[in-house]
Amino acid sequence: MAARWIDPERIESAIAALAGHGAHGETGVARLVYSPEWVAAQDQVAAWMAEAGLRVERDAVGNIWAYLDGRDREAAMVVTGSHVDSQNPGGRFDGALGVIAGIMALSELRERFGQPERTLAAVSLVEEEASRFPTANFWGSRAIIGRIAAEEPKRLRGYDGVTMAEAMRDAGLDAARIPEAKREDIGTFVELHIEQGPFLERENFPVGVVEAITGYRQYLVTLEGAANHAGTTPMDMRRDPMAGAAEIIGGVVDTAHRMGRPCVTTVGRVNVSPNERAVIPRQVAFTVDARSPLPEQRETLLARHEALIQEVAERRDLRLSLRVDSDRGPVRCDPETVAVIAAAAEAAGVPAMTMTSGAVHDAMQMAEIARIAMIFVRSRSGISHSPDEFTAAEDAAAGIEVLARALHTLAYRP
Ligand SMILES: [Zn+2]
């Protein structure tokens, strides 16, 4: 194999150095947004950016930007980056690899080609995972697109009881200034991220070129019946929400299975009340998370789920509340940028597979203000959000070279 632009050993040591901030066990990381570990990680990132000869800037929400200024200062920027926070605990590659990739790519481009035509930026986004604040996800990218509501910093409370505004203050930031982080100068955003799924490994490709990011809808389904004695209430006289929940849960999972890839449906949380062995429950509440990157398939999937939920509740005489907690259509990557990435992979001699993303990413937020695309790098056994997450340094080097070559095409041509 030809020598990569970036030495895999350098990537390995950068990943290990960043993982030292918030280290959890042997290979895990617990780096929650605005915590002391997180501050240390962002400081480390800023130091690397400066060492690479880039102009470094911190914005009002805590994102760190590194610029390789272009000749044409009026032209929209070409930006790459990812997030530096982690699950609690998560692995050392999720987000972190994309941040390191951005710095290394810009540093390499600067050394090889000097000043670009358009300004290139690498960004280390503050928060993606919602691992400290349950509903804060995409805090960094939402600030950039101007989608943080004024009351959110005081309203959002973390699992530790601290509000977002307080957490920001602990990290030396002022929540009142969040609107200053909004930008309108980004033309293209390319995010490199670990795949977090099994496809690249199974198909034996080190790198994936993402064509679309999944759309999703998340429901909270609450079924209410009548609590009663488990021994004395005949089956035909029950209003049993557990029986209804079981039918719905089995049904939605089966629907997604029968409709086939790429749609997926998951019931990940169930609350039973009163949750007693000898009592027919009064209420069962559960989540349904349904996704597909194909707009029509998503619509069909959601319609079937909703019809089943209504039908079961009605037939079993259960009171139904069907709440939509989040809803987002699929996002298509910009076809031209996707083609640039595919060509970059070919030029680098990196076998790359086109694919969709079943996970959501910061790039999805950025799509509101910029053309977006994503580069995936193979995950071992498809494992992520776990200390067992692993990506080989050679695969990471292949991905970063594809990123650097794509950024070169996007930012250096007149
Ligand atoms: Zn991530």
Residues whose N, C-alpha, C, O or C-beta is under 5 A from the ligand:
A	BS01	ZN	D94 G95
